[in-house]
Amino acid sequence: MGLQTVIDLIGSTVIFGWLFLITITANASNKEDFQVNQGELICQQNLVELTKLLEYDFRKIGYCKEPDRLPNPTLAILLADSTRIKFLTDLDLDGTGPDGFPDSLYYYLGPAGGWMNNPRVRILYRVVNNLPAGGSNLGVTNFRLTYFTQFNDTLPTPVSAANLQKIYSVQISMSVENTVASAMVATVPLNSQFQSAFWQQRRLSSRNYMNR
Protein backbone atom coordinates (compact mmCIF):
# COMPACT_ATOMS: atom_id res chain seq x y z
CA MET A 1 0.00 0.00 0.00
CA GLY A 2 1.51 3.27 -1.12
CA LEU A 3 1.93 6.37 1.00
CA GLN A 4 -0.65 8.26 -1.07
CA THR A 5 -3.19 5.51 -0.48
CA VAL A 6 -2.63 5.69 3.28
CA ILE A 7 -3.01 9.48 3.19
CA ASP A 8 -6.22 9.13 1.18
CA LEU A 9 -7.61 6.59 3.69
CA ILE A 10 -6.79 8.83 6.63
CA GLY A 11 -8.33 11.82 4.88
CA SER A 12 -11.47 9.85 4.05
CA THR A 13 -11.76 8.65 7.64
CA VAL A 14 -11.43 12.19 9.00
CA ILE A 15 -14.02 13.54 6.55
CA PHE A 16 -16.41 10.68 7.31
CA GLY A 17 -16.03 11.20 11.05
CA TRP A 18 -16.62 14.93 10.63
CA LEU A 19 -19.77 14.34 8.56
CA PHE A 20 -20.99 11.69 11.01
CA LEU A 21 -20.54 14.11 13.92
CA ILE A 22 -22.47 16.82 12.06
CA THR A 23 -25.29 14.34 11.36
CA ILE A 24 -25.53 13.28 15.01
CA THR A 25 -25.52 16.90 16.17
CA ALA A 26 -28.19 17.85 13.65
CA ASN A 27 -30.38 14.90 14.64
CA ALA A 28 -30.04 15.78 18.34
CA SER A 29 -30.92 19.39 17.61
CA ASN A 30 -33.94 18.38 15.51
CA LYS A 31 -35.10 16.00 18.24
CA GLU A 32 -34.81 18.72 20.87
CA ASP A 33 -36.67 21.21 18.65
CA PHE A 34 -39.41 18.62 18.10
CA GLN A 35 -39.73 17.97 21.83
CA VAL A 36 -39.88 21.68 22.58
CA ASN A 37 -42.53 22.23 19.90
CA GLN A 38 -44.55 19.27 21.16
CA GLY A 39 -44.27 20.63 24.69
CA GLU A 40 -45.56 24.03 23.59
CA LEU A 41 -48.46 22.40 21.73
CA ILE A 42 -49.47 20.30 24.74
CA CYS A 43 -49.20 23.34 26.98
CA GLN A 44 -51.47 25.39 24.73
CA GLN A 45 -53.99 22.55 24.42
CA ASN A 46 -54.16 22.13 28.21
CA LEU A 47 -54.68 25.86 28.64
CA VAL A 48 -57.49 25.91 26.06
CA GLU A 49 -59.31 23.03 27.78
CA LEU A 50 -59.09 24.71 31.17
CA THR A 51 -60.19 28.12 29.93
CA LYS A 52 -63.21 26.66 28.13
CA LEU A 53 -64.36 24.97 31.33
CA LEU A 54 -63.72 28.01 33.52
CA GLU A 55 -65.49 30.42 31.20
CA TYR A 56 -68.47 28.09 30.90
CA ASP A 57 -68.81 27.62 34.66
CA PHE A 58 -68.18 31.22 35.66
CA ARG A 59 -70.67 32.61 33.15
CA LYS A 60 -73.33 30.45 34.80
CA ILE A 61 -72.86 31.80 38.32
CA GLY A 62 -76.34 32.30 39.72
CA TYR A 63 -78.04 30.39 36.88
CA CYS A 64 -80.87 27.97 37.58
CA LYS A 65 -83.22 26.35 35.10
CA GLU A 66 -86.01 27.04 37.57
CA PRO A 67 -85.38 30.71 38.50
CA ASP A 68 -87.70 30.56 41.51
CA ARG A 69 -85.25 28.18 43.18
CA LEU A 70 -82.44 30.72 42.88
CA PRO A 71 -84.25 34.05 42.58
CA ASN A 72 -81.41 36.35 43.67
CA PRO A 73 -78.12 35.80 41.79
CA THR A 74 -76.34 38.23 44.14
CA LEU A 75 -76.52 35.47 46.76
CA ALA A 76 -74.96 32.87 44.46
CA ILE A 77 -71.32 33.47 45.45
CA LEU A 78 -70.68 31.76 48.78
CA LEU A 79 -66.90 32.23 49.07
CA ALA A 80 -64.43 34.40 47.18
CA ASP A 81 -60.68 34.47 47.70
CA SER A 82 -57.62 35.00 45.52
CA THR A 83 -57.20 31.29 44.66
CA ARG A 84 -60.63 29.85 45.45
CA ILE A 85 -64.28 30.52 44.82
CA LYS A 86 -67.50 28.73 45.65
CA PHE A 87 -70.82 29.56 44.03
CA LEU A 88 -74.26 28.25 43.17
CA THR A 89 -75.31 27.26 39.67
CA ASP A 90 -77.41 24.61 37.93
CA LEU A 91 -75.12 21.93 36.53
CA ASP A 92 -75.70 19.19 34.00
CA LEU A 93 -74.82 16.26 36.26
CA ASP A 94 -76.09 13.35 34.20
CA GLY A 95 -75.72 14.58 30.63
CA THR A 96 -79.41 15.34 30.19
CA GLY A 97 -79.16 19.04 31.03
CA PRO A 98 -79.66 21.10 34.21
CA ASP A 99 -82.31 19.65 36.50
CA GLY A 100 -83.57 22.95 37.90
CA PHE A 101 -81.99 22.57 41.35
CA PRO A 102 -79.03 24.71 42.46
CA ASP A 103 -75.67 22.98 42.80
CA SER A 104 -72.58 24.27 44.55
CA LEU A 105 -69.36 24.48 42.58
CA TYR A 106 -66.07 25.02 44.37
CA TYR A 107 -62.77 25.82 42.62
CA TYR A 108 -59.55 25.96 44.58
CA LEU A 109 -55.84 25.70 43.87
CA GLY A 110 -53.95 22.95 45.64
CA PRO A 111 -50.37 23.20 46.92
CA ALA A 112 -47.34 22.71 44.73
CA GLY A 113 -46.61 19.02 44.91
CA GLY A 114 -43.81 18.35 42.45
CA TRP A 115 -46.07 16.57 39.98
CA MET A 116 -43.93 14.61 37.54
CA ASN A 117 -40.67 16.57 37.41
CA ASN A 118 -42.06 20.10 37.46
CA PRO A 119 -42.12 21.22 41.11
CA ARG A 120 -44.25 24.28 40.34
CA VAL A 121 -47.28 22.41 38.97
CA ARG A 122 -50.39 22.43 41.14
CA ILE A 123 -53.83 20.84 40.85
CA LEU A 124 -56.81 23.09 40.17
CA TYR A 125 -59.63 21.29 41.98
CA ARG A 126 -63.28 21.39 40.95
CA VAL A 127 -65.71 20.18 43.60
CA VAL A 128 -69.38 19.63 42.79
CA ASN A 129 -71.77 19.68 45.77
CA ASN A 130 -70.39 17.35 48.43
CA LEU A 131 -68.71 14.95 46.02
CA PRO A 132 -65.00 14.13 46.38
CA ALA A 133 -62.66 16.77 44.98
CA GLY A 134 -61.70 16.19 41.38
CA GLY A 135 -58.91 17.81 39.41
CA SER A 136 -56.76 17.29 36.36
CA ASN A 137 -53.01 17.51 36.20
CA LEU A 138 -52.89 19.92 33.27
CA GLY A 139 -49.89 21.89 34.45
CA VAL A 140 -51.46 24.82 36.33
CA THR A 141 -48.76 26.81 38.11
CA ASN A 142 -50.77 29.93 38.90
CA PHE A 143 -54.47 30.64 39.33
CA ARG A 144 -55.56 34.00 40.64
CA LEU A 145 -58.96 35.61 40.99
CA THR A 146 -59.71 39.32 41.30
CA TYR A 147 -63.20 40.62 42.05
CA PHE A 148 -64.86 43.86 40.98
CA THR A 149 -68.03 45.71 41.83
CA GLN A 150 -70.38 46.98 39.14
CA PHE A 151 -68.52 50.29 39.43
CA ASN A 152 -65.20 48.52 38.65
CA ASP A 153 -63.87 48.94 42.17
CA THR A 154 -61.57 46.11 43.27
CA LEU A 155 -62.73 44.14 46.29
CA PRO A 156 -59.98 43.04 48.70
CA THR A 157 -59.53 39.28 49.17
CA PRO A 158 -60.72 37.28 50.88
CA VAL A 159 -64.00 39.02 50.15
CA SER A 160 -65.95 39.41 53.36
CA ALA A 161 -69.42 37.93 53.71
CA ALA A 162 -70.85 41.44 53.75
CA ASN A 163 -69.26 42.22 50.36
CA LEU A 164 -70.00 38.99 48.49
CA GLN A 165 -73.18 40.49 47.05
CA LYS A 166 -71.15 43.36 45.62
CA ILE A 167 -69.21 41.08 43.25
CA TYR A 168 -70.23 41.90 39.70
CA SER A 169 -67.34 40.54 37.63
CA VAL A 170 -64.29 38.35 38.09
CA GLN A 171 -60.86 38.51 36.52
CA ILE A 172 -59.16 35.14 36.08
CA SER A 173 -55.40 34.90 35.58
CA MET A 174 -53.86 31.51 34.95
CA SER A 175 -50.48 30.10 33.95
CA VAL A 176 -49.85 26.59 32.66
CA GLU A 177 -46.55 24.76 32.20
CA ASN A 178 -45.53 21.34 30.96
CA THR A 179 -45.54 18.72 33.68
CA VAL A 180 -42.48 16.97 32.25
CA ALA A 181 -39.28 18.56 30.99
CA SER A 182 -37.37 17.19 28.04
CA ALA A 183 -34.28 15.20 28.99
CA MET A 184 -32.47 17.13 26.24
CA VAL A 185 -32.74 20.33 28.30
CA ALA A 186 -32.05 18.84 31.73
CA THR A 187 -29.03 21.11 32.19
CA VAL A 188 -31.04 24.26 31.44
CA PRO A 189 -32.11 26.35 34.49
CA LEU A 190 -35.39 25.18 36.02
CA ASN A 191 -37.37 28.23 34.92
CA SER A 192 -36.44 27.51 31.29
CA GLN A 193 -36.99 23.74 31.17
CA PHE A 194 -40.76 23.87 30.83
CA GLN A 195 -42.84 25.53 28.13
CA SER A 196 -45.45 27.87 29.56
CA ALA A 197 -48.63 29.69 28.52
CA PHE A 198 -50.57 32.49 30.20
CA TRP A 199 -54.24 33.43 29.97
CA GLN A 200 -56.25 36.20 31.51
CA GLN A 201 -59.98 36.75 31.26
CA ARG A 202 -60.76 40.30 32.31
CA ARG A 203 -64.07 41.32 33.79
CA LEU A 204 -65.86 38.02 33.21
CA SER A 205 -69.45 38.52 34.30
CA SER A 206 -72.38 36.14 34.52
CA ARG A 207 -75.41 37.28 32.55
CA ASN A 208 -77.46 36.37 35.61
CA TYR A 209 -76.10 39.47 37.34
CA MET A 210 -78.33 41.47 35.03
CA ASN A 211 -81.25 40.14 37.07
CA ARG A 212 -80.23 42.29 40.03
C-alpha contacts under 8 A as a table, 3 or more apart, distances in Angstrom:
res1	aa1	res2	aa2	distance
1	M	5	T	6.38
1	M	6	V	7.08
2	G	5	T	5.24
2	G	6	V	6.50
3	L	6	V	5.14
3	L	7	I	6.23
4	Q	7	I	5.03
4	Q	8	D	6.08
5	T	8	D	5.01
5	T	9	L	6.17
6	V	9	L	5.08
6	V	10	I	6.20
7	I	10	I	5.15
7	I	11	G	6.06
8	D	11	G	5.04
8	D	12	S	6.02
9	L	12	S	5.06
9	L	13	T	6.09
10	I	13	T	5.08
10	I	14	V	6.20
11	G	14	V	5.17
11	G	15	I	6.17
12	S	15	I	5.13
12	S	16	F	5.98
13	T	16	F	5.08
13	T	17	G	6.02
14	V	17	G	5.13
14	V	18	W	6.09
15	I	18	W	5.04
15	I	19	L	6.14
16	F	19	L	5.13
16	F	20	F	5.98
17	G	20	F	4.99
17	G	21	L	6.09
18	W	21	L	5.17
18	W	22	I	6.31
19	L	22	I	5.07
19	L	23	T	6.19
20	F	23	T	5.06
20	F	24	I	6.25
21	L	24	I	5.18
21	L	25	T	6.14
22	I	25	T	5.12
22	I	26	A	6.03
23	T	26	A	5.10
23	T	27	N	6.08
24	I	27	N	5.13
24	I	28	A	6.14
25	T	28	A	5.14
25	T	29	S	6.12
26	A	29	S	5.05
26	A	30	N	6.07
27	N	30	N	5.06
27	N	31	K	6.03
28	A	31	K	5.06
28	A	32	E	6.15
29	S	32	E	5.12
29	S	33	D	6.12
30	N	33	D	5.03
30	N	34	F	6.05
31	K	34	F	5.04
31	K	35	Q	6.18
32	E	35	Q	5.07
32	E	36	V	6.12
32	E	182	S	7.77
32	E	184	M	6.07
32	E	185	V	7.88
33	D	36	V	5.10
33	D	37	N	6.07
34	F	37	N	5.10
34	F	38	Q	6.02
35	Q	38	Q	5.03
35	Q	39	G	5.99
35	Q	182	S	6.69
36	V	39	G	4.99
36	V	40	E	6.22
36	V	182	S	7.50
36	V	195	Q	7.37
37	N	40	E	5.10
37	N	41	L	6.21
38	Q	41	L	5.04
38	Q	42	I	6.17
39	G	42	I	5.21
39	G	43	C	6.07
39	G	178	N	6.44
39	G	194	F	7.78
39	G	195	Q	6.16
40	E	43	C	5.02
40	E	44	Q	6.17
40	E	178	N	7.85
40	E	195	Q	5.51
40	E	196	S	7.11
41	L	44	Q	5.20
41	L	45	Q	6.15
42	I	45	Q	5.05
42	I	46	N	6.11
42	I	178	N	7.44
43	C	46	N	5.25
43	C	47	L	6.26
43	C	139	G	7.64
43	C	176	V	6.58
43	C	177	E	6.02
43	C	178	N	5.77
43	C	195	Q	6.83
43	C	196	S	6.43
43	C	197	A	6.56
44	Q	47	L	5.08
44	Q	48	V	6.19
44	Q	197	A	6.39
45	Q	48	V	5.13
45	Q	49	E	6.32
46	N	49	E	5.25
46	N	50	L	6.30
46	N	138	L	5.67
46	N	139	G	7.57
46	N	176	V	7.64
47	L	50	L	5.21
47	L	51	T	6.09
47	L	138	L	7.74
47	L	175	S	8.00
47	L	176	V	6.33
47	L	197	A	7.17
47	L	198	F	7.96
47	L	199	W	7.70
48	V	51	T	5.21
48	V	52	K	6.13
49	E	52	K	5.34
49	E	53	L	6.47
50	L	53	L	5.28
50	L	54	L	6.15
51	T	54	L	5.03
51	T	55	E	5.91
51	T	199	W	7.98
52	K	55	E	5.36
52	K	56	Y	6.12
53	L	56	Y	5.19
53	L	57	D	6.16
54	L	57	D	5.24
54	L	58	F	5.90
55	E	58	F	5.27
55	E	59	R	5.95
55	E	204	L	7.87
56	Y	59	R	5.50
56	Y	60	K	6.65
57	D	60	K	5.33
57	D	61	I	6.88
58	F	61	I	5.41
58	F	204	L	7.59
58	F	205	S	7.53
58	F	206	S	6.57
59	R	204	L	7.24
59	R	205	S	6.15
59	R	206	S	4.16
59	R	207	R	6.68
60	K	63	Y	5.16
60	K	89	T	6.16
60	K	90	D	7.79
60	K	206	S	5.78
60	K	207	R	7.49
60	K	208	N	7.27
61	I	73	P	7.46
61	I	76	A	6.58
61	I	77	I	7.48
61	I	87	F	6.47
61	I	88	L	6.18
61	I	89	T	5.34
61	I	206	S	5.79
61	I	208	N	7.02
62	G	70	L	7.04
62	G	72	N	7.59
62	G	73	P	4.44
62	G	74	T	7.40
62	G	75	L	7.72
62	G	76	A	4.97
62	G	77	I	7.71
62	G	87	F	7.52
62	G	88	L	5.71
62	G	89	T	5.14
62	G	90	D	7.97
62	G	206	S	7.59
62	G	208	N	5.89
62	G	209	Y	7.56
63	Y	67	P	7.53
63	Y	70	L	7.44
63	Y	73	P	7.30
63	Y	88	L	7.64
63	Y	89	T	5.00
63	Y	90	D	5.91
63	Y	208	N	6.14
64	C	67	P	5.36
64	C	69	R	7.12
64	C	70	L	6.18
64	C	89	T	5.98
64	C	90	D	4.84
64	C	98	P	7.74
64	C	100	G	5.70
64	C	101	F	6.68
64	C	102	P	6.15
65	K	90	D	6.69
65	K	98	P	6.40
65	K	99	D	6.90
65	K	100	G	4.42
65	K	101	F	7.41
66	E	69	R	5.77
66	E	70	L	7.38
66	E	100	G	4.77
66	E	101	F	7.10
67	P	70	L	5.28
67	P	71	P	5.39
67	P	100	G	7.99
68	D	71	P	5.02
69	R	100	G	7.62
69	R	101	F	6.75
69	R	102	P	7.16
70	L	73	P	6.75
70	L	76	A	7.93
70	L	102	P	6.92
72	N	75	L	5.85
72	N	76	A	7.37
72	N	211	N	7.61
72	N	212	R	7.06
73	P	76	A	5.07
73	P	208	N	6.25
73	P	209	Y	6.12
73	P	211	N	7.14
73	P	212	R	7.05
74	T	77	I	7.04
74	T	164	L	7.72
74	T	165	Q	4.86
74	T	166	K	7.44
74	T	167	I	7.73
74	T	209	Y	6.91
74	T	212	R	6.96
75	L	78	L	7.21
75	L	164	L	7.61
75	L	165	Q	6.05
76	A	87	F	5.32
76	A	88	L	4.85
76	A	89	T	7.39
77	I	80	A	7.17
77	I	85	I	7.66
77	I	86	K	6.09
77	I	87	F	4.19
77	I	88	L	6.41
77	I	164	L	6.44
77	I	165	Q	7.44
78	L	85	I	7.62
78	L	86	K	5.39
78	L	87	F	5.24
78	L	88	L	7.53
78	L	161	A	7.99
78	L	164	L	7.27
79	L	84	R	7.63
79	L	85	I	5.28
79	L	86	K	4.94
79	L	87	F	6.92
79	L	159	V	7.46
79	L	161	A	7.76
79	L	164	L	7.46
80	A	84	R	6.18
80	A	85	I	4.55
80	A	86	K	6.63
80	A	157	T	7.20
80	A	158	P	5.98
80	A	159	V	5.51
80	A	164	L	7.33
81	D	84	R	5.14
81	D	85	I	6.07
81	D	145	L	7.01
81	D	157	T	5.16
81	D	158	P	4.25
81	D	159	V	6.14
82	S	144	R	5.39
82	S	145	L	4.76
82	S	146	T	6.39
82	S	157	T	5.94
82	S	158	P	6.60
83	T	108	Y	5.82
83	T	109	L	5.80
83	T	143	F	6.02
83	T	144	R	5.12
83	T	145	L	5.94
84	R	106	Y	7.35
84	R	107	Y	5.36
84	R	108	Y	4.13
84	R	109	L	6.52
84	R	145	L	7.47
85	I	106	Y	5.79
85	I	107	Y	5.40
85	I	108	Y	6.58
86	K	104	S	6.85
86	K	105	L	5.55
86	K	106	Y	4.17
86	K	107	Y	6.33
87	F	104	S	5.60
87	F	105	L	5.47
87	F	106	Y	6.58
88	L	102	P	5.98
88	L	103	D	5.47
88	L	104	S	4.53
88	L	105	L	6.21
89	T	102	P	5.30
89	T	103	D	5.31
89	T	104	S	6.34
89	T	105	L	7.19
90	D	98	P	5.59
90	D	99	D	7.11
90	D	100	G	6.38
90	D	101	F	6.07
90	D	102	P	4.82
90	D	103	D	5.42
91	L	97	G	7.41
91	L	98	P	5.16
91	L	99	D	7.54
91	L	102	P	7.63
91	L	103	D	6.38
92	D	95	G	5.71
92	D	96	T	6.56
92	D	97	G	4.56
92	D	98	P	4.40
92	D	99	D	7.08
93	L	96	T	7.67
93	L	97	G	7.35
93	L	98	P	7.15
94	D	97	G	7.21
98	P	101	F	7.65
103	D	128	V	7.12
103	D	129	N	5.91
104	S	128	V	5.91
104	S	129	N	4.82
105	L	126	R	7.01
105	L	127	V	5.73
105	L	128	V	4.86
105	L	129	N	6.25
106	Y	125	Y	7.81
106	Y	126	R	5.72
106	Y	127	V	4.91
106	Y	128	V	6.53
106	Y	129	N	7.93
107	Y	124	L	7.00
107	Y	125	Y	5.55
107	Y	126	R	4.77
107	Y	127	V	6.43
108	Y	124	L	5.92
108	Y	125	Y	5.34
108	Y	126	R	6.93
109	L	122	R	6.92
109	L	123	I	6.07
109	L	124	L	4.63
109	L	125	Y	6.12
109	L	143	F	6.85
110	G	122	R	5.76
110	G	123	I	5.23
110	G	124	L	6.17
110	G	125	Y	6.96
111	P	122	R	5.83
111	P	123	I	7.37
112	A	115	W	7.86
112	A	119	P	6.52
112	A	120	R	5.59
112	A	121	V	5.76
112	A	122	R	4.72
112	A	123	I	7.78
112	A	141	T	7.92
113	G	119	P	6.27
113	G	120	R	7.35
113	G	121	V	6.87
113	G	122	R	6.34
114	G	117	N	6.20
114	G	118	N	5.57
114	G	119	P	3.58
114	G	120	R	6.31
114	G	121	V	6.37
114	G	122	R	7.86
115	W	118	N	5.90
115	W	119	P	6.20
115	W	120	R	7.93
115	W	121	V	6.04
115	W	122	R	7.37
115	W	137	N	7.95
115	W	179	T	6.67
116	M	119	P	7.73
116	M	179	T	5.86
116	M	180	V	5.98
117	N	179	T	6.49
117	N	180	V	5.48
117	N	181	A	6.86
118	N	121	V	5.90
118	N	178	N	7.46
118	N	179	T	5.31
118	N	180	V	6.09
118	N	181	A	7.21
118	N	194	F	7.73
120	R	141	T	5.63
121	V	139	G	5.25
121	V	140	V	5.51
121	V	141	T	4.73
121	V	176	V	8.00
121	V	177	E	7.20
121	V	179	T	6.67
122	R	137	N	7.45
122	R	139	G	6.73
122	R	140	V	5.47
122	R	141	T	5.57
122	R	142	N	7.83
123	I	135	G	6.09
123	I	136	S	6.44
123	I	137	N	5.78
123	I	138	L	7.69
123	I	139	G	7.59
123	I	140	V	6.47
124	L	135	G	5.73
124	L	136	S	6.94
124	L	137	N	7.83
124	L	140	V	6.81
124	L	143	F	7.95
125	Y	133	A	6.22
125	Y	134	G	5.54
125	Y	135	G	4.39
125	Y	136	S	7.47
126	R	133	A	6.16
126	R	134	G	5.45
126	R	135	G	5.86
127	V	130	N	7.30
127	V	131	L	6.51
127	V	132	P	6.70
127	V	133	A	4.78
127	V	134	G	6.08
128	V	131	L	5.73
128	V	132	P	7.90
128	V	133	A	7.62
137	N	140	V	7.47
137	N	179	T	7.98
138	L	176	V	7.35
138	L	178	N	7.85
138	L	179	T	7.46
139	G	176	V	5.03
139	G	177	E	4.95
139	G	178	N	5.62
139	G	179	T	5.44
140	V	143	F	7.21
140	V	174	M	7.24
140	V	175	S	5.88
140	V	176	V	4.38
140	V	177	E	6.41
141	T	174	M	7.61
141	T	175	S	5.57
141	T	176	V	5.56
141	T	177	E	6.64
142	N	173	S	7.56
142	N	174	M	5.26
142	N	175	S	4.96
142	N	176	V	7.14
143	F	172	I	7.27
143	F	173	S	5.75
143	F	174	M	4.50
143	F	175	S	6.72
144	R	172	I	5.93
144	R	173	S	5.14
144	R	174	M	6.44
145	L	170	V	6.66
145	L	171	Q	5.66
145	L	172	I	4.94
145	L	173	S	6.52
146	T	154	T	7.31
146	T	155	L	7.57
146	T	157	T	7.88
146	T	170	V	5.68
146	T	171	Q	4.98
146	T	172	I	6.71
147	Y	154	T	5.86
147	Y	155	L	5.53
147	Y	156	P	7.78
147	Y	167	I	6.15
147	Y	168	Y	7.52
147	Y	169	S	6.05
147	Y	170	V	4.69
147	Y	171	Q	6.37
148	F	151	F	7.56
148	F	152	N	5.22
148	F	153	D	5.30
148	F	154	T	4.59
148	F	155	L	5.72
148	F	166	K	7.83
148	F	167	I	5.65
148	F	168	Y	5.86
148	F	169	S	5.33
148	F	170	V	6.25
148	F	203	R	7.66
149	T	152	N	5.10
149	T	153	D	5.28
149	T	154	T	6.63
149	T	155	L	7.10
149	T	166	K	5.44
149	T	167	I	4.98
149	T	168	Y	4.89
149	T	169	S	6.70
150	Q	153	D	7.44
150	Q	166	K	7.46
150	Q	167	I	7.29
150	Q	168	Y	5.11
150	Q	169	S	7.28
155	L	159	V	6.54
155	L	163	N	7.93
155	L	167	I	7.78
156	P	159	V	5.87
157	T	160	S	7.67
159	V	163	N	6.17
159	V	164	L	6.23
160	S	163	N	5.28
160	S	164	L	6.35
161	A	164	L	5.36
162	A	165	Q	7.15
163	N	166	K	5.23
163	N	167	I	7.20
164	L	167	I	5.69
167	I	170	V	7.64
168	Y	205	S	6.42
168	Y	209	Y	6.78
169	S	203	R	5.10
169	S	204	L	5.30
169	S	205	S	4.43
169	S	206	S	7.38
170	V	202	R	7.05
170	V	203	R	5.23
170	V	204	L	5.14
170	V	205	S	6.41
171	Q	200	Q	7.18
171	Q	201	Q	5.61
171	Q	202	R	4.57
171	Q	203	R	5.07
171	Q	204	L	6.02
172	I	200	Q	5.52
172	I	201	Q	5.14
172	I	202	R	6.59
172	I	204	L	7.84
173	S	198	F	7.62
173	S	199	W	5.91
173	S	200	Q	4.36
173	S	201	Q	6.57
174	M	198	F	5.86
174	M	199	W	5.35
174	M	200	Q	6.29
175	S	196	S	7.04
175	S	197	A	5.75
175	S	198	F	4.44
175	S	199	W	6.40
176	V	196	S	5.54
176	V	197	A	5.32
176	V	198	F	6.43
177	E	194	F	6.02
177	E	195	Q	5.56
177	E	196	S	4.23
177	E	197	A	6.49
178	N	181	A	6.84
178	N	194	F	5.39
178	N	195	Q	5.72
178	N	196	S	6.68
179	T	194	F	7.58
180	V	194	F	7.24
181	A	185	V	7.29
181	A	186	A	7.27
181	A	193	Q	5.67
181	A	194	F	5.51
182	S	185	V	5.60
182	S	186	A	6.68
182	S	193	Q	7.27
182	S	194	F	7.99
183	A	186	A	5.07
184	M	187	T	7.94
185	V	188	V	5.31
185	V	193	Q	6.16
186	A	193	Q	6.98
188	V	192	S	6.31
188	V	193	Q	5.98
189	P	192	S	5.51
189	P	193	Q	6.45
190	L	193	Q	5.31
190	L	194	F	7.58
191	N	194	F	6.87
192	S	195	Q	7.40
201	Q	204	L	6.32
205	S	209	Y	7.38
206	S	209	Y	5.74
206	S	210	M	8.00
207	R	210	M	5.68
207	R	211	N	7.93
208	N	211	N	5.55
208	N	212	R	7.90
209	Y	212	R	5.68
